[in-house]
Amino acid sequence: MLLTILSMAALSAGQAADPLKAACDQAAAHLAAAKPKEALAVLEPLARNPAAATSPERFRYFYYLGCAAFAVGNDLVAGRALARLAPFDQPLYAAHARYLLGRLHHRAGEFTEAGANYDAVAPAFEKMPADRKNPVPDFVADAVYHSGSLLFELKQFDAALARFLQLVQKEKRAGLVEEARLRAGLCQVRLKQNAEAVKTLQPLLTHARLARTARWGTAQAI
């Protein structure tokens, strides 16, 4: 999905001479080639350039900088860059930027901010141009999953269960469905929905990786 966004962003960027344009184009090529370190090396030195505040390329610049920094684990730079996209009214970048910010806040233990960003992903995605929304990018469902995980950590099991069941019913990636099913079952255990928990966890009892936790949850329900 990042490659798609990069392509769309490049097409939408202005063609006028701009001090950030060459750097953005170069960084886009690096990111598309899965070379975030190289992209960060191109972009980060320009963060204090006065053009970064006024350039027509500034939204693309800060989005690419945030993506590159996130990919290499530089959460501080990623967070600062992505926050510069506020109020997130740039339809090409907003949804993915909110997802990345959600992950950053979640990792930092800032649960309120993380939840707000996760919940903003789907509405932001709906504002993208209709001809640019297929296929639905993975991060939209990933935001739902991480939102559910966050709510589980906060012991808000009813709300977490609703998100995990949404994924079980609608998600097409088998791996994410299995993870969501496991966590849905564990939510049901904690909500004393024991019969439902046994049913939810049953398909995972022989799973190569998740079986141990699924069996534990089933035993708790029984």
C-alpha positions in Angstrom: 0.0 0.0 0.0 2.9 2.4 0.7 4.0 2.0 -2.9 0.5 3.0 -4.1 0.5 6.0 -1.8 4.0 7.0 -3.0 2.9 6.8 -6.6 -0.3 8.8 -6.0 1.5 11.4 -4.1 4.1 11.8 -6.8 1.4 12.3 -9.4 -0.4 14.8 -7.3 2.7 16.9 -6.4 3.1 20.3 -8.1 5.5 20.6 -10.9 6.8 24.1 -10.0 10.4 24.5 -8.9 10.6 23.7 -5.3 13.6 23.0 -3.0 11.9 19.9 -1.4 10.7 18.3 -4.7 13.9 16.6 -5.7 14.4 15.3 -2.2 10.8 14.0 -2.1 11.2 12.3 -5.5 14.5 10.7 -4.4 13.0 9.5 -1.1 9.9 8.1 -2.8 12.2 5.9 -4.9 14.1 4.7 -1.9 10.9 3.9 0.1 9.4 2.1 -2.9 12.6 0.0 -3.0 12.3 -0.7 0.8 15.3 1.4 1.6 14.0 3.6 4.5 17.5 4.4 5.8 18.5 5.9 2.5 15.2 7.9 2.3 15.8 9.2 5.8 19.3 10.3 4.9 17.9 12.3 2.1 15.0 13.9 4.0 16.1 14.5 7.6 18.7 17.2 6.8 16.0 19.3 5.2 13.7 19.3 8.3 14.8 22.8 9.4 14.8 24.2 5.9 12.4 27.2 5.9 10.8 25.7 2.8 9.6 22.8 4.9 7.0 25.1 6.5 5.7 26.8 3.3 6.5 24.5 0.3 3.7 23.0 -1.7 5.6 19.8 -1.2 5.6 20.0 2.6 2.8 17.5 3.2 4.5 14.9 1.0 7.8 15.7 2.6 6.7 15.2 6.2 4.7 12.1 5.2 7.8 10.5 3.6 9.9 11.6 6.5 7.5 10.0 9.0 7.3 6.8 7.0 11.1 6.5 6.7 11.7 7.2 10.4 9.0 4.8 11.5 10.4 2.1 9.3 13.9 2.4 10.9 12.5 2.7 14.5 13.2 6.3 15.0 10.0 7.1 16.8 10.9 10.6 17.8 11.5 11.8 14.3 8.6 9.9 12.9 6.2 11.3 15.5 7.3 14.9 14.9 7.1 14.6 11.2 3.7 13.0 11.0 2.3 15.4 13.5 3.1 18.2 11.0 0.3 16.8 8.8 -2.3 17.9 11.3 -5.2 18.7 10.9 -4.9 15.6 8.5 -6.9 17.1 5.7 -4.6 15.8 3.0 -6.6 12.8 1.7 -3.6 11.0 0.2 -1.7 10.9 3.4 -4.1 11.2 6.3 -5.3 7.7 6.8 -1.9 6.1 6.8 -0.4 8.9 8.9 -3.0 8.4 11.5 -2.3 4.7 11.6 1.4 5.3 12.1 0.8 7.8 14.8 -1.5 5.3 16.5 1.3 2.8 16.5 3.8 5.4 17.8 1.5 6.5 20.7 0.7 2.9 21.5 4.3 1.9 21.7 4.9 4.9 24.0 2.1 3.9 26.3 0.0 6.9 25.4 -3.2 5.0 25.1 -5.7 7.9 24.7 -3.7 9.4 21.8 -3.2 5.9 20.3 -6.9 5.1 20.4 -7.9 8.4 18.9 -5.6 7.9 15.9 -6.6 4.3 15.4 -10.3 5.3 15.3 -9.5 8.1 12.8 -8.0 5.7 10.2 -11.3 4.4 8.7 -13.0 7.9 8.4 -9.8 9.3 6.8 -9.6 6.4 4.4 -13.2 7.1 3.3 -12.2 10.6 2.3 -9.7 9.3 -0.3 -10.8 9.7 -3.9 -13.1 6.8 -4.8 -10.8 5.6 -7.7 -7.9 5.3 -5.4 -9.4 3.1 -2.7 -9.1 -0.3 -4.3 -7.8 -2.6 -2.9 -8.4 -1.6 0.7 -4.9 -1.2 2.2 -3.9 -3.6 5.0 -3.4 -0.8 7.5 -7.1 -0.1 7.7 -7.8 -3.5 9.2 -4.6 -3.4 11.1 -5.8 -0.2 12.8 -9.0 -2.1 14.0 -6.8 -5.0 15.3 -4.5 -2.7 17.2 -7.4 -0.7 18.6 -8.9 -4.0 19.9 -5.5 -4.9 21.4 -5.4 -1.5 23.1 -8.9 -1.9 24.5 -7.9 -5.4 25.7 -4.9 -3.9 27.6 -7.3 -1.4 29.2 -9.6 -4.2 30.2 -12.4 -2.8 28.1 -13.3 -6.3 26.9 -16.7 -5.6 25.4 -15.4 -2.9 23.1 -12.3 -5.0 22.2 -14.5 -8.0 21.4 -16.5 -6.0 18.9 -13.4 -5.0 17.0 -11.9 -8.5 16.9 -15.2 -10.1 15.8 -15.4 -7.5 13.0 -12.1 -8.7 11.7 -13.1 -12.4 12.1 -16.2 -11.7 9.9 -14.7 -9.4 7.3 -10.9 -9.7 7.0 -9.5 -11.8 4.2 -5.9 -12.3 5.5 -5.9 -15.6 7.3 -3.1 -14.7 9.7 -4.9 -11.6 11.0 -8.2 -13.5 11.2 -6.6 -16.2 13.4 -5.0 -13.6 15.7 -8.3 -11.7 16.0 -10.2 -15.0 16.6 -7.8 -15.8 19.5 -8.2 -12.4 21.1 -12.0 -12.5 20.6 -12.0 -15.8 22.5 -9.9 -14.4 25.3 -12.3 -11.4 25.5 -15.2 -13.8 25.8 -13.4 -15.8 28.6 -13.0 -12.6 30.6 -16.6 -11.6 29.9 -17.7 -15.0 31.2 -19.2 -15.8 27.8 -17.9 -19.3 28.2 -19.9 -21.2 25.6 -19.1 -18.6 23.0 -15.4 -18.6 23.9 -15.2 -22.4 23.4 -16.8 -22.1 20.0 -14.6 -19.2 19.0 -11.3 -20.8 20.0 -12.1 -24.3 18.7 -10.6 -23.8 15.2 -7.3 -22.8 16.8 -6.8 -25.8 19.0 -4.4 -27.4 16.6 -2.9 -24.2 15.2 0.9 -24.5 15.0 1.6 -21.2 16.8 -1.6 -20.2 18.6 -2.8 -23.6 19.9 -1.2 -23.3 23.4 -3.0 -20.0 24.2 -6.2 -21.2 22.6 -6.2 -24.4 24.7 -5.5 -22.3 27.8 -8.5 -20.1 27.0 -10.7 -23.0 26.3 -9.7 -24.6 29.6 -10.6 -21.4 31.4 -14.0 -21.3 29.7 -14.7 -24.9 30.6 
